[in-house]
Amino acid sequence: MTPGGVRLGSPAMTTRGMNEEDMKRIAGFCIKAIEIAKRVQEKSGKKLEDFIRMIPEDEEVPNLAEEVKAFARQYPMPGK
């Protein structure tokens, strides 16, 4: 698995009320996720099935997930 990039929809984020500082925070989440993925891949090797199997073993994954969820709860989807 060799991703070529990440596409984020800033119109959807601004619709939810996010501003420039929030976008920086989202970029920080992305950077953390990439760092975790790189570390896991160093242990797992290049095979996707091995990578997926090792993700739950990384202690930072649930921490990042909770951090992202807490952030997202501040900005409900329009109409909800």
DAQUICOR-V237843 format. One record per residue. N is the residue number from 1. RES is the residue in one letter. OMEGA is omega in degrees with one decimal (none if undefined). D_LAST is the distance of its C-alpha to the last C-alpha in whole Angstrom. Layout:
n/res/omega/d_last
N/RES/OMEGA/D_LAST
N/RES/OMEGA/D_LAST
This chain:
n/res/omega/d_last
1/M/178.8/36
2/T/-178.9/36
3/P/-178.2/33
4/G/180.0/34
5/G/179.9/31
6/V/178.6/27
7/R/178.3/25
8/L/-178.7/22
9/G/-178.8/19
10/S/175.6/19
11/P/178.4/18
12/A/179.8/14
13/M/179.3/15
14/T/175.6/16
15/T/178.7/13
16/R/176.0/11
17/G/-179.5/13
18/M/179.0/16
19/N/-175.5/20
20/E/179.3/23
21/E/177.3/24
22/D/177.9/20
23/M/177.5/22
24/K/178.4/25
25/R/177.5/23
26/I/176.8/22
27/A/176.9/25
28/G/176.1/26
29/F/179.9/24
30/C/179.3/26
31/I/177.8/29
32/K/-179.5/29
33/A/178.7/28
34/I/178.7/31
35/E/177.5/33
36/I/-178.9/32
37/A/178.8/33
38/K/180.0/36
39/R/178.9/37
40/V/-178.6/36
41/Q/175.8/38
42/E/-179.7/41
43/K/-171.5/41
44/S/-171.8/40
45/G/-171.5/42
46/K/-176.2/41
47/K/-177.8/40
48/L/-178.3/36
49/E/177.3/37
50/D/178.3/38
51/F/-179.0/36
52/I/-179.6/33
53/R/-176.2/35
54/M/-179.5/35
55/I/-178.3/32
56/P/-179.6/31
57/E/-178.7/35
58/D/-175.4/33
59/E/-179.4/32
60/E/-177.5/30
61/V/179.6/28
62/P/178.3/26
63/N/179.4/26
64/L/179.3/25
65/A/179.4/22
66/E/178.7/21
67/E/179.4/21
68/V/179.4/19
69/K/179.6/16
70/A/178.1/17
71/F/-175.7/17
72/A/179.7/13
73/R/179.6/12
74/Q/-173.7/12
75/Y/-177.6/10
76/P/176.6/7
77/M/176.8/6
78/P/178.8/6
79/G/-179.6/4
80/K/none/0
